[in-house]
């Protein structure tokens, strides 16, 4: 009977040490488990407004990527309205640049997808001051 008690105590101690080791390592790094920082882009929206009644091309905005898990894929869903200078951002805090092409646009989206397939959206608007 004494032998069973010793084994039960040893088993409990081994389980406790194993649980402590798992808690100490955190289960992997940010790149394996996903970042603890909220996945976002800054800014998340931009509106370009021309001073004429015609929407203008050439408006530029740098968009920074934070959180999530690098690398980040950049999907331009409105290529007729804006260009994006790259299709991937390699690291957290990196950026891409959006440039208007000229046509007016309301709520155009650029989708940013991280390594774990999480998504955030950047919204771009291009308006003319005299347009309705």
C-alpha positions as CSV (number, residue, x, y, z in Angstrom):
1,X,0.0,0.0,0.0
2,X,2.9,2.3,0.8
3,X,4.3,1.8,-2.7
4,X,1.0,3.0,-4.3
5,X,1.1,6.2,-2.2
6,X,4.7,6.9,-3.3
7,X,3.8,6.5,-7.0
8,X,0.7,8.7,-6.6
9,X,2.8,11.4,-5.0
10,X,5.5,11.1,-7.7
11,X,2.9,11.2,-10.5
12,X,1.3,14.3,-8.9
13,X,4.7,16.0,-8.7
14,X,5.6,15.1,-12.3
15,X,2.2,16.5,-13.5
16,X,2.8,19.7,-11.5
17,X,6.3,20.2,-13.0
18,X,5.1,19.5,-16.5
19,X,2.3,22.1,-16.1
20,X,4.7,24.7,-14.8
21,X,7.1,24.1,-17.7
22,X,4.3,24.6,-20.2
23,X,3.1,27.8,-18.5
24,X,6.7,29.1,-18.5
25,X,7.2,28.7,-22.2
26,X,3.9,30.2,-23.2
27,X,3.1,27.6,-25.8
28,X,5.2,29.2,-28.6
29,X,6.2,32.6,-29.8
30,X,4.0,35.3,-31.5
31,X,4.8,33.9,-34.9
32,X,3.5,30.5,-33.9
33,X,0.5,31.4,-31.8
34,X,-0.4,34.8,-33.2
35,X,0.6,38.2,-31.8
36,X,-0.9,39.3,-28.5
37,X,-1.2,42.8,-30.1
38,X,-4.4,43.6,-31.9
39,X,-4.1,43.2,-35.7
40,X,-4.7,46.6,-37.3
41,X,-3.7,49.0,-39.9
42,X,-3.1,52.7,-39.3
43,X,-4.8,54.7,-40.6
44,X,-7.7,52.4,-41.3
45,X,-9.4,54.9,-43.6
46,X,-8.3,57.8,-45.8
47,X,-10.4,60.2,-47.9
48,X,-8.8,62.2,-50.7
49,X,-10.8,65.2,-51.9
50,X,-9.8,67.3,-54.9
51,X,-10.4,71.0,-55.0
52,X,-12.2,70.7,-58.3
53,X,-15.3,68.9,-59.6
54,X,-13.0,66.1,-60.9
55,X,-11.5,63.3,-58.7
56,X,-7.8,63.5,-58.9
57,X,-5.0,60.9,-59.2
58,X,-1.8,61.0,-57.3
59,X,-3.0,61.1,-53.7
60,X,-0.6,59.0,-51.6
61,X,-1.1,57.5,-48.1
62,X,1.3,55.2,-46.2
63,X,-0.5,52.5,-44.3
64,X,1.3,50.8,-41.4
65,X,0.5,47.2,-40.2
66,X,0.6,46.3,-36.5
67,X,-0.1,43.1,-34.6
68,X,-1.0,39.9,-36.2
69,X,1.6,37.5,-37.6
70,X,4.1,38.6,-40.3
71,X,4.4,38.4,-43.2
72,X,1.2,40.2,-44.4
73,X,-0.3,39.9,-47.9
74,X,-1.8,43.0,-49.4
75,X,-4.9,42.4,-51.6
76,X,-6.0,45.4,-53.6
77,X,-9.7,44.9,-54.4
78,X,-10.0,48.1,-56.4
79,X,-7.0,48.2,-58.8
80,X,-8.8,50.4,-61.3
81,X,-9.1,53.2,-58.7
82,X,-5.9,52.9,-56.6
83,X,-2.4,51.3,-56.8
84,X,-0.5,49.6,-54.0
85,X,3.3,49.8,-54.1
86,X,3.8,46.2,-52.9
87,X,1.9,43.0,-52.4
88,X,3.5,42.0,-49.1
89,X,4.7,43.7,-45.9
90,X,7.4,41.5,-44.3
91,X,7.4,42.7,-40.7
92,X,5.2,44.3,-37.9
93,X,5.3,48.1,-38.2
94,X,6.1,47.9,-41.9
95,X,4.0,49.8,-44.4
96,X,2.6,49.9,-47.9
97,X,1.6,53.0,-49.9
98,X,-1.7,53.5,-51.6
99,X,-1.9,56.0,-54.5
100,X,-5.1,57.1,-56.2
101,X,-5.4,56.6,-60.0
102,X,-8.1,59.3,-60.6
103,X,-11.6,57.9,-60.8
104,X,-13.9,58.8,-57.9
105,X,-14.3,56.0,-55.3
106,X,-16.4,55.4,-52.2
107,X,-15.4,52.8,-49.6
108,X,-12.8,51.0,-51.7
109,X,-11.0,48.3,-49.8
110,X,-7.5,47.0,-49.4
111,X,-7.5,43.7,-47.5
112,X,-4.4,42.9,-45.3
113,X,-4.1,39.2,-44.5
114,X,-1.5,37.9,-41.9
115,X,0.3,34.6,-41.9
116,X,-2.5,33.0,-39.9
117,X,-5.2,34.2,-42.4
118,X,-6.6,36.9,-40.1
119,X,-7.8,40.0,-42.0
120,X,-8.1,43.7,-41.5
121,X,-9.4,46.2,-44.1
122,X,-8.1,49.6,-45.1
123,X,-10.8,51.8,-46.7
124,X,-10.0,54.5,-49.3
125,X,-12.3,57.2,-50.7
126,X,-11.5,59.6,-53.6
127,X,-14.0,62.4,-54.0
128,X,-14.3,65.7,-55.8
129,X,-15.4,68.8,-53.9
130,X,-18.1,69.5,-56.5
131,X,-19.2,65.9,-56.9
132,X,-22.5,64.7,-55.4
